Amino acid sequence: MLKKKVLVYDGKSTKSLLVERRMIGLKVGEFIFTRRVGVTHKKKVINKKGKKK
């Protein structure tokens, strides 16, 4: 199974994974990311009348 591509279902979609030497002995699902990367939002700066920034 070394250097072979396998398809892994992550609960939503199927993703291909290339099996490497460091993966042997571990669960295949550990190498599939299921979480989305969060987007950081900047705070809006509200300027009030009469005050300078």
Stockholm file with secondary structure:
# STOCKHOLM 1.0

chainA/1-53         MLKKKVLVYDGKSTKSLLVERRMIGLKVGEFIFTRRVGVTHKKKVINKKGKKK
#=GR chainA/1-53 SS CTTCEEEEECSSSEEEEECCGGGTTSCGGGGSCCSCCCCCCCCCCCCCTTCCC
#=GC SS_cons        CTTCEEEEECSSSEEEEECCGGGTTSCGGGGSCCSCCCCCCCCCCCCCTTCCC
//
